[in-house]
Amino acid sequence: MKRNVIIGGILVAALGLGGFLLIKNGSDAVSAATEEKGSILTAEQVNVSFQGVSGKVINVNVEEEKHVKKGDVLMMLDPTDLNLQIAKLQSDIHAMDINIKKSEDAIRVGQKKVATQVEQAQLGVNLAATAESKVLQGARHEELERQEYAVKSAEETYRNAKLNYDRSQSLFSSGAISKAALDNAQTQLTTAESAWKQQQKVLEQLKTGAQVQDKDQAKINTAKAQLGVDQALQAKDDLNNSAIGVELLKEQRQALQIQLQSLQVQKSRLTLVAPTDGKVVRVVPKQGENVSAGTPVVILETDKLYYDFYVNELQVNQFKVGKPATGHLIALNKDITGEVRFITVAPQFASLRMSREKGQSDLSSFQVRVYIDRNDEAILPGMTIEVNVQ
């Protein structure tokens, strides 16, 4: 009996010593859990949806479990309504282009005409102003001399006509000339007399100056000429206003063009394409069904795999975003290197609770995500991977 007690005491002591040594070496369950991090490979998935458009599915080009390339057409919606709106806008823009061209052509022609009218009207103002100046200032000395010479010339012509008439009358009395010749001499005399008197009257006007009514008429003529200039300038302003109207038409056309581009963008979005290479996991709608904007219709599994593991605040400094991290695939018994994409504080439930009996406080946990390339067909989602953290 005594021997059994001794043996039992030895066993208890041995077990206690072994446990102590395990704890000292860090091979207890808690220490082991902090060094070996197990995780599951997960395939990255993309939810593909129609952006900003909805409608009826008219074509489904993919099947589940099929691989697609980036840019492959997955699905199409009915474009009938948008096609009608686009056609109407294109027609409106074409009609506006015609109106703009007509208006611009009319403005160009009008500008040429107005430029000519302004030039002619200004010339008329200059002529009227010159005439008015002459009327107001009176005749100059050289004009008087020219008119006096004209009077003398007309008087000389009259005297010659008078002599010719007197001779013709004597000859007619003697029967030397006919009555017709006498009448012709009479006509020449009358014409010469009238011209002489007219030149005398002009000379008198030059000497006495213009009459009041002549001066008023000259002013009126100048005002009329200026009015013609004003009217031409007003026509020019009207053309400028028409040019502003053309600019407004162009702005309206630009607004229509933006609407057209918006509709064309919406139409392009009716064709859903694969955003990346991957395998089709699920196709939600069937042909003929209606779908809403933003609702996932195709789920793709990309060629990217990732896994998450958790480390405490004493271990997290071993990992850096953008740097490589190595894990061990249990099923394939091989190491595989990936890239750390992000490190973030883990949820509260993932924090590591250390043993209070060892006198250690709780340690916060951090989530580390590592991405790997699926360059080996044997690597499958769902496989277990371990990361050794010292």
FENJOLIN-V294724 format. One record per residue. NEAR is the number of other C-alpha atoms within 10 Angstrom. Layout:
near = <NEAR,NEAR>
This chain:
near = <6,7,8,9,10,11,12,12,12,12,12,12,12,12,12,12,12,12,14,13,13,14,15,10,10,14,14,14,10,14,14,12,13,17,17,15,17,19,19,17,20,18,20,16,17,18,15,19,22,23,14,11,16,19,18,18,20,15,16,17,11,17,15,14,14,12,15,21,13,11,12,15,17,21,24,21,24,18,18,10,10,15,14,11,15,19,12,13,18,15,12,14,19,13,12,17,15,11,14,20,12,13,17,16,12,14,20,14,11,16,16,11,15,20,15,13,19,19,14,16,22,19,15,19,21,15,15,21,19,14,17,21,14,16,21,18,11,16,17,11,11,9,13,16,12,11,18,17,14,18,21,14,15,20,19,14,18,22,15,14,21,19,13,16,21,16,14,22,21,13,15,16,12,9,10,11,14,13,14,10,15,19,14,13,20,19,14,18,21,15,13,21,18,14,18,20,15,14,20,19,13,16,22,14,14,18,14,11,17,17,12,11,9,14,18,15,14,21,19,14,19,21,15,16,21,20,15,19,21,15,15,22,17,13,19,21,13,14,18,14,13,16,18,12,14,19,14,13,17,15,12,14,20,13,13,17,16,12,15,19,13,13,17,16,11,17,19,13,19,23,17,22,19,21,18,16,17,22,19,22,19,18,19,13,16,15,14,14,12,14,20,15,13,14,14,17,20,23,20,26,21,20,16,17,22,21,25,20,19,25,27,19,14,10,15,17,9,10,17,15,14,12,11,15,19,17,20,17,20,13,12,12,9,10,13,14,14,19,19,22,15,15,18,12,16,17,11,10,9,15,18,20,14,14,11,9,6,8,8,10,11,13,14,19,24,22,17,21,19,24,22,20,14,16,9,7,6,9,16,14,16,13,15,18,24,19,19,12,15,8>
